[in-house]
Amino acid sequence: MTLEKFKWLVRSIFIVQEEEMLCSEFFEILPQYVDLQIAGKEVDKLFPKLGHHLHQCPECNEVYQALLKAVQSEKDRGKQ
């Protein structure tokens, strides 16, 4: 285990909440979350559980990063 992976694991343990978001719930909200984020809204205040889930679940975070990049690229293309 790398030091970075170990640090991530320790942080994850300490930020566990009493009620965690399921990955299925995450995927239902993700498109709206990304659209609002790109629009400059404070998504962490609007969706605190989703932001927390991103810190807890590397698989969902990977999907989020890919979607964010794709939507941002599409938006940038529309400006040209």
Summary of the structure (lengths in Angstrom):
residues: 80
radius of gyration: 14.3
end to end distance: 44.7
largest distance: 46.1
contacts: 186
relative contact order: 0.15
helix: 79%
strand: 0%
